[in-house]
Amino acid sequence: MDDRYDVVIIGSGLGGLLCGAILGKNGYRVAVLEKNAQIGGCLQSYTRDGGVFDTGVHYIGGLAEGQTLHKIFSYVGLMQHLKLKRLDRDGFDVIQIGDVRNEFPYAQSYELFVEMLARSFPHERAGIESYCEKIRSVCSRFPLYNLINGDFMDKVDMLDSNARETIDSCVSDPLLRDVLAGNNCLYAGVAGKTPFYIHALILNSYIESAWHCEGGGMQIATLLGEVIEAAGGTIFRRAEVSKIIVANGEASRVLTKDNREFAGKWFISDLHPVITIALAQTDVFRKAYIHRISGFENTCGAFIMNVVFHESAFPFRNHNIYYYSKPEHIWNGIDYEPDQWPNHYALFLTEGKDGFARSASIMCYMRYSECRPWAETFNTGSRPGARGDDYEAFKEEKASKLFDFLGQQYPGFRALVKAYHTLTPLTYRDHTGTPEGSLYGILRDYREPLRTFIPARTKIPNLFLTGQNLNLHGVLGVSVSAIVTCGELLGNDFLLDEIRNS
Ligand SMILES: Cc1cc2nc3c(=O)[nH]c(=O)nc-3n(C[C@H](O)[C@H](O)[C@H](O)COP(=O)(O)OP(=O)(O)OC[C@H]3O[C@@H](n4cnc5c(N)ncnc54)[C@H](O)[C@@H]3O)c2cc1C
């Protein structure tokens, strides 16, 4: 009897879990190996001091009926169980630059999006329309994003436009140009690098519809785990893969740190490609390939302060806020001088009682280099470790600066807060295994779009990649990547038909 799993999946982030659910649904016997005690990776949420905090999913786009993520989540049986709240239709994101009293909303649906921004920029209505048209036209060229089987060549000439230049070409009002790039933190955009298609695919999904997971994004991981187990799959927690054994050019099994072995016919890695290659340690990967992949720059990290408010202290708003003290920080927020930090934040609120917020996550960019003194430390829930008093002091100093910064826009902000704690790029590095705690994995560069193109197939014919480094990060991007990966086993036409008809 063949006691191998059909598919061994390394990592239980959204990518790994969704592959497990799709393949399980199609009769494959799946094992998912997760290094942490909890599954989910960036989907994880946790409760602290009475607040529920998301680690990496504050809001999701494309979940209304008929939209791409709705179809994918329906196919795996998730959609009817999700507890979602739609963000404000007339402004799911509000951009503030310089003065918080200047609010520029991004509305849901293209008509309303144009309408709301044209109220502040009536002279630019045609420009805003052409910006929307550009976004839609780019999105229409990415077949899988629209659940259509297509060719890589369909989108190839969409890959080499720069986000900032393209936005600037649509409108001429300098403030509106900044406003249109205002939720840059969603993709950690860099002025001279980020391609327009990244901006377009992400913005489009939220303009279509924008949702908050009530009670946290962890529900997605829990539900996917249930789907996998109901289909006969097994999830192994605290199973950190330390090696992928390759024999005769094929992967045969993986070893975990605690010396367990999992044999499989196929293997899928939801890890960063650099980590996957390091785990495989094989000369099947050519040196030039390893060198190229290892040389990729990753998106920056973030400092996150999670606060719980006193009762009836901070008014709840059913939208996210992106604030920049100066317009230049929209595109160069990561190039801060440490003594001038922070210069921006993204604020995500959760609802409390009587129109007030219970808690908030406040996120701003942080370079990994600031955390380098503690690079040798490690700390997660399943492998606790102390980073030292100096690290705690570093975090406290950053929290204090962020409180002061928030206090400039919301006088007395700190006094409204009952409890808080902070996360740094080190938290993310240790929790998800992402190099240097990068927010969204590989940074794409419009000048060399094919250099950072990562296919699902690898040189090892039965080892595939999935997750945020394939095409696009985010819940929608990773879900589309899972389809790409599963399509390698099931056939793209078959899988897309199944999803469209489900
Ligand atoms: C701060 C932050 C905010 C975000 N906000 C949003 C948002 O609002 N909306 C949105 O759509 N997206 C958001 N994202 C992006 C989104 O969360 C991610 O792109 C997506 O969840 C990544 O999924 P993944 O499957 O690629 O990998 P991950 O979530 O990184 O999962 C990888 C998994 O592999 C496990 N692992 C690592 N190494 C090993 C090993 N050796 N053995 C076994 N397991 C291992 C990890 O523990 C982890 O569980 C955010 C991300 C961050 C960091």
The ligand as an ORCA input file, in Angstrom:
! r2SCAN-3c Opt
* xyz 0 1
  C       0.621     43.789      8.492
  C      -0.066     43.212      7.289
  C      -1.303     43.716      6.906
  C      -1.957     43.180      5.798
  N      -3.198     43.650      5.484
  C      -3.885     43.059      4.473
  C      -5.225     43.438      4.205
  O      -5.801     44.292      4.898
  N      -5.878     42.834      3.165
  C      -5.273     41.857      2.398
  O      -5.908     41.345      1.465
  N      -3.989     41.476      2.640
  C      -3.292     42.040      3.658
  N      -2.019     41.628      3.938
  C      -1.379     40.629      3.045
  C      -1.877     39.209      3.271
  O      -2.134     38.983      4.639
  C      -0.822     38.215      2.783
  O      -0.433     38.546      1.470
  C      -1.290     36.767      2.785
  O      -2.044     36.433      3.921
  C      -0.067     35.868      2.684
  O      -0.457     34.514      2.631
  P       0.597     33.392      2.276
  O      -0.145     32.123      2.208
  O       1.392     33.790      1.096
  O       1.687     33.341      3.453
  P       1.766     33.547      5.074
  O       0.533     34.113      5.579
  O       3.043     34.250      5.252
  O       1.881     32.045      5.554
  C       3.044     31.277      5.514
  C       2.864     30.151      6.542
  O       3.968     29.256      6.453
  C       4.383     28.923      7.777
  N       5.773     28.486      7.718
  C       6.870     29.252      7.483
  N       7.966     28.491      7.486
  C       7.565     27.208      7.722
  C       8.242     25.954      7.812
  N       9.567     25.853      7.663
  N       7.509     24.843      8.055
  C       6.147     24.914      8.213
  N       5.463     26.079      8.133
  C       6.165     27.207      7.876
  C       4.166     30.198      8.545
  O       4.134     29.980      9.939
  C       2.836     30.677      7.969
  O       1.756     30.098      8.660
  C      -1.342     42.135      5.043
  C      -0.098     41.640      5.433
  C       0.533     42.156      6.548
  C       1.863     41.581      6.967
*
